[in-house]
Amino acid sequence: MQYKEVVGRRRSIRFFEPDRPVEREKIQVMLEAARLASCAVNAHWLKAIVVHRDKIPEEKLEKLKTPVLNVQLDLAPVHIYFFVDLGVVNRMQGTRLKQLVDVGALPPTHGWSHRFVDELVYPQILKPLTEDAAYPVAAAADAGMAVCQALLAGVDEGLGVGLNTPNPALAKEVFEVPEDWFSLWVLLVGYPAESWDAGGQRPRPDFEEQYFEGSYGKPFKRDPAVVERLKAENMIQRQAVPNDPERRAEIKKLAERLGLPI
Amino acid sequence: MDNTKLLEFQSVQDWMKGLHEHWGGDPVNDDPDRLPTLAEFCAFANVDPDTAVKECKRIDKAGDVRISVKGRRKYSELIDEFQAKSPGSKLQRAKRGNTVRSFLIHNGILLQAGAQMHRVTDREDEEE
Protein backbone atom coordinates (compact mmCIF):
# COMPACT_ATOMS: atom_id res chain seq x y z
CA MET A 1 0.00 0.00 0.00
CA GLN A 2 1.25 3.50 -0.72
CA TYR A 3 1.96 5.73 2.27
CA LYS A 4 -0.87 8.14 1.50
CA GLU A 5 -3.38 5.34 1.31
CA VAL A 6 -2.15 3.94 4.63
CA VAL A 7 -2.81 7.34 6.21
CA GLY A 8 -6.21 7.54 4.54
CA ARG A 9 -7.26 4.00 5.40
CA ARG A 10 -6.40 4.17 9.08
CA ARG A 11 -9.33 4.16 11.45
CA SER A 12 -9.44 3.69 15.22
CA ILE A 13 -10.81 0.16 15.11
CA ARG A 14 -13.11 -0.76 17.99
CA PHE A 15 -14.51 -4.03 16.74
CA PHE A 16 -11.84 -6.70 16.25
CA GLU A 17 -12.20 -10.30 15.13
CA PRO A 18 -11.65 -11.83 18.54
CA ASP A 19 -10.60 -15.27 17.35
CA ARG A 20 -8.42 -14.38 14.41
CA PRO A 21 -4.80 -14.46 15.58
CA VAL A 22 -2.29 -11.81 14.57
CA GLU A 23 0.90 -13.04 12.99
CA ARG A 24 3.86 -12.42 15.28
CA GLU A 25 5.93 -11.13 12.35
CA LYS A 26 3.41 -8.35 11.77
CA ILE A 27 3.81 -7.19 15.35
CA GLN A 28 7.55 -7.19 14.83
CA VAL A 29 7.11 -5.05 11.71
CA MET A 30 5.20 -2.52 13.82
CA LEU A 31 7.92 -2.44 16.47
CA GLU A 32 10.62 -2.13 13.79
CA ALA A 33 8.76 0.91 12.42
CA ALA A 34 8.61 2.46 15.89
CA ARG A 35 12.34 1.94 16.36
CA LEU A 36 13.11 3.86 13.16
CA ALA A 37 11.08 6.93 14.09
CA SER A 38 12.61 10.37 14.23
CA CYS A 39 13.77 10.90 17.79
CA ALA A 40 15.14 13.95 19.60
CA VAL A 41 18.76 13.54 20.70
CA ASN A 42 18.51 9.88 19.64
CA ALA A 43 17.28 9.16 23.16
CA HIS A 44 14.54 6.60 22.38
CA TRP A 45 12.18 7.09 25.27
CA LEU A 46 9.61 4.66 23.90
CA LYS A 47 9.35 1.17 25.40
CA ALA A 48 6.71 -1.38 24.56
CA ILE A 49 5.31 -4.53 26.12
CA VAL A 50 3.42 -6.78 23.72
CA VAL A 51 0.61 -8.68 25.39
CA HIS A 52 -1.27 -11.56 23.84
CA ARG A 53 -4.82 -11.44 25.22
CA ASP A 54 -5.12 -15.20 25.48
CA LYS A 55 -1.76 -15.65 27.19
CA ILE A 56 -1.89 -12.96 29.86
CA PRO A 57 -3.24 -14.29 33.17
CA GLU A 58 -6.97 -13.59 33.47
CA GLU A 59 -6.59 -11.61 36.69
CA LYS A 60 -4.07 -9.28 35.05
CA LEU A 61 -6.32 -8.74 32.05
CA GLU A 62 -9.25 -7.95 34.33
CA LYS A 63 -7.13 -5.51 36.29
CA LEU A 64 -6.24 -3.63 33.10
CA LYS A 65 -9.87 -3.13 32.12
CA THR A 66 -11.32 0.33 32.66
CA PRO A 67 -14.89 1.54 32.12
CA VAL A 68 -13.95 2.74 28.63
CA LEU A 69 -11.53 -0.04 27.78
CA ASN A 70 -13.39 -3.22 28.47
CA VAL A 71 -14.93 -4.32 25.20
CA GLN A 72 -11.84 -3.58 23.14
CA LEU A 73 -9.55 -5.53 25.50
CA ASP A 74 -11.88 -8.49 25.13
CA LEU A 75 -11.92 -8.27 21.38
CA ALA A 76 -8.36 -7.38 20.36
CA PRO A 77 -6.03 -10.38 20.36
CA VAL A 78 -2.88 -8.25 20.83
CA HIS A 79 -2.36 -5.29 23.13
CA ILE A 80 0.83 -3.25 22.93
CA TYR A 81 1.43 -1.22 26.09
CA PHE A 82 3.65 1.77 25.44
CA PHE A 83 5.72 3.37 28.16
CA VAL A 84 8.02 6.37 28.30
CA ASP A 85 11.41 5.69 29.85
CA LEU A 86 12.30 8.95 31.56
CA GLY A 87 15.61 7.63 32.86
CA VAL A 88 17.16 7.00 29.46
CA VAL A 89 18.75 10.43 29.00
CA ASN A 90 20.71 10.28 32.23
CA ARG A 91 21.69 6.67 31.68
CA MET A 92 23.02 7.36 28.18
CA GLN A 93 24.68 10.69 29.05
CA GLY A 94 24.90 11.70 25.41
CA THR A 95 26.38 8.46 24.04
CA ARG A 96 23.54 7.96 21.55
CA LEU A 97 24.01 11.52 20.41
CA LYS A 98 27.71 10.84 19.83
CA GLN A 99 26.74 7.88 17.68
CA LEU A 100 25.02 10.37 15.41
CA VAL A 101 28.21 12.42 15.28
CA ASP A 102 30.18 9.25 14.35
CA VAL A 103 27.91 8.30 11.45
CA GLY A 104 27.79 11.79 10.02
CA ALA A 105 24.22 12.53 10.93
CA LEU A 106 25.37 15.38 13.17
CA PRO A 107 28.45 16.58 11.28
CA PRO A 108 30.99 19.27 12.12
CA THR A 109 29.47 21.32 9.27
CA HIS A 110 26.61 21.89 11.69
CA GLY A 111 28.86 22.45 14.66
CA TRP A 112 28.78 18.98 16.20
CA SER A 113 31.61 17.09 17.92
CA HIS A 114 31.99 14.56 20.77
CA ARG A 115 33.45 17.33 22.90
CA PHE A 116 30.42 19.54 22.30
CA VAL A 117 28.16 16.72 23.48
CA ASP A 118 30.30 15.89 26.53
CA GLU A 119 30.98 19.44 27.68
CA LEU A 120 27.85 21.24 26.71
CA VAL A 121 24.90 19.28 25.37
CA TYR A 122 24.60 16.64 28.05
CA PRO A 123 25.63 18.54 31.21
CA GLN A 124 24.19 21.93 30.31
CA ILE A 125 21.12 21.07 28.26
CA LEU A 126 19.98 17.46 28.55
CA LYS A 127 20.61 16.85 32.23
CA PRO A 128 18.83 20.08 33.32
CA LEU A 129 16.04 19.21 30.88
CA THR A 130 15.38 15.98 32.77
CA GLU A 131 14.83 18.06 35.92
CA ASP A 132 12.34 20.38 34.23
CA ALA A 133 8.62 19.95 34.80
CA ALA A 134 8.07 19.95 31.02
CA TYR A 135 10.43 17.00 30.47
CA PRO A 136 7.77 14.23 30.56
CA VAL A 137 5.67 16.18 28.06
CA ALA A 138 8.58 16.48 25.64
CA ALA A 139 9.47 12.82 26.06
CA ALA A 140 5.87 11.74 25.56
CA ALA A 141 5.51 13.83 22.41
CA ASP A 142 8.64 12.22 21.01
CA ALA A 143 7.47 8.73 21.95
CA GLY A 144 4.12 9.49 20.33
CA MET A 145 5.80 9.88 16.95
CA ALA A 146 7.25 6.39 17.26
CA VAL A 147 3.88 4.97 18.27
CA CYS A 148 2.35 6.60 15.21
CA GLN A 149 4.84 4.85 12.96
CA ALA A 150 4.02 1.51 14.57
CA LEU A 151 0.33 2.19 14.16
CA LEU A 152 0.63 3.05 10.46
CA ALA A 153 2.89 0.06 9.85
CA GLY A 154 0.12 -2.09 11.34
CA VAL A 155 -2.38 -0.65 8.88
CA ASP A 156 0.07 -1.30 6.06
CA GLU A 157 0.31 -4.93 7.21
CA GLY A 158 -3.45 -5.26 6.84
CA LEU A 159 -4.23 -5.03 10.53
CA GLY A 160 -6.77 -2.97 12.42
CA VAL A 161 -5.35 -0.76 15.16
CA GLY A 162 -6.76 1.48 17.85
CA LEU A 163 -4.95 3.65 20.39
CA ASN A 164 -6.41 3.80 23.87
CA THR A 165 -5.43 5.10 27.28
CA PRO A 166 -4.97 2.53 30.01
CA ASN A 167 -5.10 3.31 33.71
CA PRO A 168 -1.47 4.45 34.02
CA ALA A 169 -0.93 3.32 37.60
CA LEU A 170 -2.38 -0.12 36.95
CA ALA A 171 -0.41 -0.59 33.73
CA LYS A 172 2.79 0.12 35.67
CA GLU A 173 1.78 -2.21 38.44
CA VAL A 174 0.65 -5.11 36.24
CA PHE A 175 3.79 -5.09 34.10
CA GLU A 176 6.17 -4.27 36.97
CA VAL A 177 8.09 -1.74 34.88
CA PRO A 178 10.96 0.37 36.26
CA GLU A 179 10.00 3.25 38.50
CA ASP A 180 11.10 5.90 36.00
CA TRP A 181 8.83 4.64 33.22
CA PHE A 182 5.36 6.06 32.81
CA SER A 183 2.47 4.57 30.95
CA LEU A 184 1.56 6.28 27.69
CA TRP A 185 -0.98 4.32 25.60
CA VAL A 186 -2.12 0.87 24.72
CA LEU A 187 -2.35 0.08 21.02
CA LEU A 188 -4.90 -2.62 20.33
CA VAL A 189 -4.19 -4.78 17.32
CA GLY A 190 -6.17 -7.38 15.42
CA TYR A 191 -8.12 -7.94 12.25
CA PRO A 192 -11.13 -5.66 12.05
CA ALA A 193 -14.55 -7.20 12.52
CA GLU A 194 -15.99 -3.96 11.20
CA SER A 195 -15.49 -2.94 7.59
CA TRP A 196 -12.27 -1.19 6.67
CA ASP A 197 -14.22 1.92 5.87
CA ALA A 198 -15.86 1.79 9.32
CA GLY A 199 -18.38 4.40 8.28
CA GLY A 200 -15.84 6.66 6.59
CA GLN A 201 -13.10 9.04 7.67
CA ARG A 202 -13.93 10.73 10.95
CA PRO A 203 -15.05 14.37 11.04
CA ARG A 204 -12.14 16.75 11.33
CA PRO A 205 -11.96 20.51 11.98
CA ASP A 206 -11.61 22.68 8.90
CA PHE A 207 -8.08 22.67 7.47
CA GLU A 208 -7.72 26.43 7.59
CA GLU A 209 -8.90 26.57 11.17
CA GLN A 210 -5.96 24.40 12.20
CA TYR A 211 -3.01 25.53 10.12
CA PHE A 212 -1.47 28.94 9.51
CA GLU A 213 1.13 30.38 7.22
CA GLY A 214 3.64 33.00 8.28
CA SER A 215 1.81 34.11 11.36
CA TYR A 216 -0.99 33.14 13.68
CA GLY A 217 -4.40 33.92 12.30
CA LYS A 218 -3.36 33.79 8.65
CA PRO A 219 -4.76 30.48 7.41
CA PHE A 220 -2.70 28.20 5.22
CA LYS A 221 -4.90 28.32 2.12
CA ARG A 222 -6.11 24.91 1.10
CA ASP A 223 -5.61 24.25 -2.60
CA PRO A 224 -8.57 22.26 -3.98
CA ALA A 225 -6.33 20.72 -6.64
CA VAL A 226 -4.21 19.13 -3.92
CA VAL A 227 -7.34 17.85 -2.24
CA GLU A 228 -8.43 16.23 -5.51
CA ARG A 229 -5.04 14.61 -5.95
CA LEU A 230 -5.18 13.20 -2.43
CA LYS A 231 -8.65 11.85 -3.13
CA ALA A 232 -7.31 10.11 -6.22
CA GLU A 233 -4.50 8.66 -4.10
CA ASN A 234 -6.96 7.46 -1.42
CA MET A 235 -5.56 9.63 1.34
CA ILE A 236 -8.71 11.70 1.56
CA GLN A 237 -11.64 9.31 1.55
CA ARG A 238 -15.36 9.44 2.05
CA GLN A 239 -16.12 11.27 5.29
CA ALA A 240 -18.36 9.62 7.84
CA VAL A 241 -21.79 11.19 8.11
CA PRO A 242 -24.20 11.18 11.06
CA ASN A 243 -26.90 8.53 11.16
CA ASP A 244 -25.59 6.62 8.18
CA PRO A 245 -28.03 3.70 7.81
CA GLU A 246 -25.29 1.38 6.52
CA ARG A 247 -23.05 2.10 9.49
CA ARG A 248 -25.94 1.69 11.90
CA ALA A 249 -26.79 -1.67 10.39
CA GLU A 250 -23.17 -2.75 10.60
CA ILE A 251 -22.89 -1.85 14.29
CA LYS A 252 -26.18 -3.55 15.12
CA LYS A 253 -25.02 -6.72 13.43
CA LEU A 254 -21.71 -6.63 15.30
CA ALA A 255 -23.47 -5.95 18.60
CA GLU A 256 -25.66 -8.98 18.09
CA ARG A 257 -22.80 -11.21 17.07
CA LEU A 258 -20.46 -10.16 19.87
CA GLY A 259 -23.04 -9.71 22.63
CA LEU A 260 -22.87 -5.95 23.05
CA PRO A 261 -25.57 -3.50 24.16
CA ILE A 262 -27.06 -1.09 21.64
CA MET B 1 -44.78 -2.84 36.27
CA ASP B 2 -46.41 -2.69 32.82
CA ASN B 3 -45.08 -0.78 29.82
CA THR B 4 -47.43 2.19 30.27
CA LYS B 5 -46.37 2.69 33.86
CA LEU B 6 -42.72 2.23 32.97
CA LEU B 7 -42.94 4.82 30.20
CA GLU B 8 -44.01 7.44 32.73
CA PHE B 9 -40.48 7.51 34.12
CA GLN B 10 -38.30 10.26 32.61
CA SER B 11 -35.31 7.94 32.37
CA VAL B 12 -37.32 5.42 30.35
CA GLN B 13 -38.56 8.16 28.03
CA ASP B 14 -34.95 9.30 27.62
CA TRP B 15 -33.94 5.72 26.85
CA MET B 16 -36.59 5.36 24.15
CA LYS B 17 -35.66 8.76 22.72
CA GLY B 18 -31.98 7.85 22.68
CA LEU B 19 -32.65 4.54 20.98
CA HIS B 20 -34.85 6.18 18.39
CA GLU B 21 -32.37 8.97 17.68
CA HIS B 22 -29.46 6.58 17.40
CA TRP B 23 -30.98 3.60 15.65
CA GLY B 24 -34.28 4.87 14.24
CA GLY B 25 -37.42 2.76 14.27
CA ASP B 26 -39.87 2.30 17.12
CA PRO B 27 -37.93 1.22 20.22
CA VAL B 28 -41.02 0.15 22.15
CA ASN B 29 -42.38 -2.21 19.54
CA ASP B 30 -39.28 -3.21 17.58
CA ASP B 31 -38.13 -5.28 20.53
CA PRO B 32 -41.16 -6.19 22.64
CA ASP B 33 -38.91 -7.74 25.32
CA ARG B 34 -37.13 -4.46 25.96
CA LEU B 35 -39.46 -2.79 28.46
CA PRO B 36 -40.52 -5.99 30.26
CA THR B 37 -36.83 -6.85 30.76
CA LEU B 38 -36.20 -3.46 32.37
CA ALA B 39 -39.28 -3.96 34.55
CA GLU B 40 -37.93 -7.34 35.64
CA PHE B 41 -34.57 -5.82 36.45
CA CYS B 42 -36.18 -3.06 38.51
CA ALA B 43 -38.10 -5.67 40.47
CA PHE B 44 -34.92 -7.72 40.89
CA ALA B 45 -32.95 -4.72 42.14
CA ASN B 46 -35.93 -3.30 44.02
CA VAL B 47 -35.49 0.10 42.44
CA ASP B 48 -37.40 2.31 40.00
CA PRO B 49 -35.70 3.38 36.73
CA ASP B 50 -35.18 7.04 37.65
CA THR B 51 -33.59 6.10 40.95
CA ALA B 52 -31.26 3.63 39.24
CA VAL B 53 -30.00 6.38 36.95
CA LYS B 54 -29.78 8.85 39.81
CA GLU B 55 -27.68 6.45 41.86
CA CYS B 56 -25.17 6.14 39.01
CA LYS B 57 -24.58 9.88 38.99
CA ARG B 58 -23.43 12.46 41.50
CA ILE B 59 -23.10 16.23 41.60
CA ASP B 60 -19.61 17.55 42.30
CA LYS B 61 -18.74 20.67 44.30
CA ALA B 62 -18.94 22.86 41.17
CA GLY B 63 -22.46 21.61 40.52
CA ASP B 64 -21.46 19.48 37.51
CA VAL B 65 -22.93 16.05 36.91
CA ARG B 66 -20.40 13.22 37.31
CA ILE B 67 -20.58 9.47 37.08
CA SER B 68 -20.63 7.92 40.52
CA VAL B 69 -17.98 5.19 40.41
CA LYS B 70 -19.58 3.50 43.40
CA GLY B 71 -23.07 3.69 41.92
CA ARG B 72 -22.00 2.46 38.53
CA ARG B 73 -20.12 -0.45 40.07
CA LYS B 74 -23.19 -1.36 42.11
CA TYR B 75 -25.44 -1.42 39.04
CA SER B 76 -22.84 -3.13 36.90
CA GLU B 77 -22.72 -5.95 39.46
CA LEU B 78 -26.49 -6.04 39.79
CA ILE B 79 -26.86 -6.35 36.01
CA ASP B 80 -24.26 -9.14 35.92
CA GLU B 81 -26.21 -10.94 38.64
CA PHE B 82 -29.54 -10.36 36.88
CA GLN B 83 -28.05 -11.69 33.67
CA ALA B 84 -26.55 -14.75 35.33
CA LYS B 85 -29.85 -15.62 37.00
CA SER B 86 -31.88 -15.09 33.82
CA PRO B 87 -33.33 -18.09 32.04
CA GLY B 88 -32.33 -19.26 28.57
CA SER B 89 -29.12 -19.72 26.62
CA LYS B 90 -25.99 -17.65 27.16
CA LEU B 91 -26.98 -15.44 24.23
CA GLN B 92 -30.47 -14.90 25.63
CA ARG B 93 -29.07 -14.08 29.06
CA ALA B 94 -26.54 -11.68 27.51
CA LYS B 95 -29.35 -9.96 25.63
CA ARG B 96 -31.26 -9.39 28.87
CA GLY B 97 -28.20 -7.94 30.60
CA ASN B 98 -27.42 -5.78 27.61
CA THR B 99 -30.98 -4.42 27.54
CA VAL B 100 -30.49 -3.01 31.03
CA ARG B 101 -27.02 -1.75 30.13
CA SER B 102 -28.55 0.01 27.12
CA PHE B 103 -31.02 1.73 29.45
CA LEU B 104 -28.17 3.16 31.55
CA ILE B 105 -26.00 3.98 28.52
CA HIS B 106 -28.74 6.07 26.91
CA ASN B 107 -29.11 7.87 30.23
CA GLY B 108 -25.48 8.95 30.06
CA ILE B 109 -23.89 6.22 32.15
CA LEU B 110 -20.91 4.82 30.31
CA LEU B 111 -21.01 1.12 31.02
CA GLN B 112 -19.04 -1.66 29.36
CA ALA B 113 -19.47 -5.25 30.35
CA GLY B 114 -17.09 -6.56 27.75
CA ALA B 115 -18.07 -8.57 24.73
CA GLN B 116 -20.38 -11.24 26.05
CA MET B 117 -20.05 -13.58 23.09
CA HIS B 118 -16.51 -13.00 21.94
CA ARG B 119 -15.05 -16.43 22.51
CA VAL B 120 -15.39 -19.16 19.88
CA THR B 121 -16.73 -21.40 22.64
CA ASP B 122 -19.52 -18.92 23.41
CA ARG B 123 -20.81 -19.18 19.89
CA GLU B 124 -20.29 -22.94 19.68
CA ASP B 125 -22.30 -23.40 22.90
CA GLU B 126 -25.08 -21.36 21.35
CA GLU B 127 -25.20 -23.48 18.23
CA GLU B 128 -25.48 -26.76 20.16
Interface residues (C-beta under 8 A of the other chain):
Chain A: P18 D19 K65 P67 V68 L69 N70 V71 L73 D74 L75 N243 P245 R248 K252 A255 R257 L258 G259 L260 P261 I262
Chain B: L19 H22 W23 G24 I67 R72 L91 A94 K95 N98 T99 R101 S102 I105 L110 L111 Q112 A113 G114 A115 Q116 M117 H118 R119 V120 D122
